[in-house]
Amino acid sequence: MNGEKKIYFLSDFHLGAPNAVSSLHREKKIISFLDIIEKDASQIFILGDLFDFWFEYKKVVPKGFVRILGKIASIADKGIPVHFFVGNHDMWMKNYFTEELGVKVYFEPTPFLLFDEQFLIGHGDGLGPGDHGYKAIKKLFRNKIAQGIFGILPPVIGIGLANYFSRKSRAKTGNQNEVFEGEEKEWLVSYCKDVLQKKHFDYFIFGHRHLPLDILLSQNSRYINLGDWIQYFSYVEYDGNELKLKYYKG
């Protein structure tokens, strides 16, 4: 890679929530950020929950989000690799991003060698100890039969139901996901430390947590959570020498 180029990581836009006006404002802000970074980006990683809900019907694309989808396609068309990791709000993704936008899609944490350093990258949901209820639901939602049954529903019903449960989930959890209670209670930190027992990674990059975090796991390994583009507008920039957690003020 060109040493003057940078790699960018960002996640958790939740476009569509909490309402159309707020979502559109954030969407335009994200695009303004992408306009800036595409000038020196060698790769861009989007780590899930781009949408508050996404389901790929065989012949139907959910209404809205044309600006962000067009921008991502434009970046990919310029030869800048865009990697997308599905999150818990857009896990029902199939081949639309790959075929229409030219984006590589990942469903599990994946290792990368970037500037000669080892990265493990993923959305972050369902990892580490505990949360057995969600893990069971995730397994069900990833089941192709369950996806097929949901796909039989007319989009107006299926998307309506999904948006309803998404709002209920947020109302129930509130800001619980955004409270830092120490490393010992961070389940993604526990997950990273368990992985380190088996294989070394210089950096673990995850989203999902909605809280910008940069935690030293060992003398030569760090865990970074990307925060979100709802409250923090945070991202990571890596130039091969320094990896920085930063905030967009535009």
N, C-alpha and C positions, 0 to 999 in steps of 0.2 A: 504493500500500500504506500501511496505517496505520504511522506511524513507531514506534509502540510494539511492533509485531510483529517477529518475527525469522524468519530462514530458517536451517534446519538441514541439515547434510550429514553422512552417516555411511555406512560401508560395511564389507564383509568380516566378516560374522558367522560364516559357515561352519557353520551349524546342521546337526547330524547328526554332526559330527566333534568329538573323536576317538571318542566313545562317547555313548550315550544319556544317561547321568547328567550328564556334563560339559556336553553340549549343552543339556539342559533347564535347568541352572543359569544358563547364559549367556542362554538365551531369556528367562527370568524377569527377569534383570537388564536386558536390552534393553527389555523391556516396561515396567519401572519407570521407565526413562529416557524412553520415549515418553509415559508418563502425565504426566511433568513438563513436557515441551516442548510438548505439544499445547495447553497453556493459553495460550501466547503465540506459537505458530508461525503464520506466514502461509503457508509452504510447507515441505515436507520432501523432501529428495533422498536416496534410498538408492542407492548407486553400485555395486551388484553383489555377487555371491558371498554373497547372503543365505543360501543353502543350500550345503552342500558338494557336493550333487548335486541336480539338478532336471530332470525330463523330463516334458513334458505329453503324456500319452497322450490319445486322443480321449475316452475315457470314464472314465479313472482318474486320481486325484490321489495323488501319493506320500503314504504314511502319515506322520502326525506333523505337528508345527509348527502345530497348530490355534490355539495361543495367539497366536503372532506374526501369523498370517494374519487372525485375528479382530480383533486390535488395529489392524492396518493398515486393514482394512475400516471399523472404527469411526471412525478418524481421517478417512478419506475421506468417510464419511457425514456428518461434522460440517462438511463444506465446506472442509476444509483440503486443498489439492492435494498429492498424494503422487506423486513422480516416481521411477521405478525404471529403472536402467540395468543391462542384463544383464551378468553377468561371465563369466569363463571356466568357472566351475563351474555356472552356471545359464543358459548360453547357449541351451539348448533350450527356451526359453520362447515361448509363442505368445499366446493371447488370454485365458487364465484370469485373470490379474491385472487386465486391463482390464475384462472382463465381470463377474467375480465380486466383485472388491475395489474397483473404481472407480479404478484406478491407471493412469497413463500410463506406457507401457513404451517404452524407447529401446534401440536396438541399436548405435548409433555415437555418438562424441562429438558433442555438440549445443550450439550457442550459445544463451545466454539473456541477456536484458537484465533485471537485477535491481537495483532502486533506482538506476536510471540508470547502472549500470556493466556492462561487458561481461564475461560469463563463458563459458568453454568447459568443459563438464562431461562426464565419461565414466568408465567403469571403469578403463581404462588398459592393458588387455592387448593385445599385438600392435602397439603403437605404437613409433615411433622406430626407430633402426638395429638391425641384427642380429636374432637369434632367428628365423632363417628357418624352422627346423624347426617351431616352434610356429605360426608364421603359416600354414604349409602345412596343419597339422592343423586350425587354426581355420577355414580356408577349407573344408576337407572337412566339418567338423562343422556348419557353417552351410548346407551344401548340402541342399536340400529332399529330394533323392532319398536321401541318406544318412540323414536324419532319418526318412524314411518306412520305410526298411529296418529301422532300429533299432526303430521303433514296432511292427513286426510281431512282435518278440520278446515273449513273455509278460512282464508287469512283474516277476515274481519273478526272471526270468533277466536282463532288461535292467538293472534297478536293482542287482541283485547284481554284475553285471559292472562297472557304472559305479562303484559304491562300492569295489570291489576296486582298480580302476585309480587312483581318487582317492587311496586310501591308499598305493599304490605310489609315486605321484608325490610325495606329501609325504615318504615315507621316503627317496626318492632325493635330493630337494632339501634336506631338513632345514630349517635356518634361513637358508639362503643368501639368500633374498629379503629378509631382515630386516637385512642388513648395509649400512651406509652407507659407501661408499668414496670419497666426494668427488663434487662436482657433475659433474665431467668424465666420470664413469662411470655417471651416472644417465641411462638412456635416455629416460625421460620428460622430463627437463630438456632433452635434445637435441631431442626432439619439439616441446616448447613453444617453444623458441628458433627452430626452423624455421618454425613457424606464425606467430610474431611478425614474420618477414620479409615475410609476405604480408598479415597483418591484425592489428590490435591487439586484445588482450584484457587487461582489468585483472586478471583472475584465471583461472588454470587449476586446476580441482579434479578430482582423480583418486583412485581407490582402488588395489586390486590389489597395491600394493607392500608392504603390511603394516608400514609404517614411517611414523610421523608426521613429516612434513617441511614446512617453510615456507621457501621459497627465493626470494630476490629475483632476478628475471630481468633487469629493467631498472629505471630509476627509478620507473616507474609500472606495473609488471606483476609478479605473484607466482605461483609454482607452489606449491600445497598438496596434499600427499598425506594422506589421512584416517587412515592407520594401520589398525587393526583392532579388533574386539571379541572378541579371543581373549586377547591380552596387554595391549594398551594401553587399550582402551575409550575411544578418542579420537574426536573429532568436531569439526566447525567450526560456529561460530555467527556469523551476520552480521545486523547491525541497520540496515544502510544507511550507518553511519558507520565502524564498525570490524568487521573480519573477524578472528576469533580461533580458533586451534586450541586446543581444551580437552580435558579428561579427566574422565570420569564416575567419581566415587568411591563411588557408592551401592552 
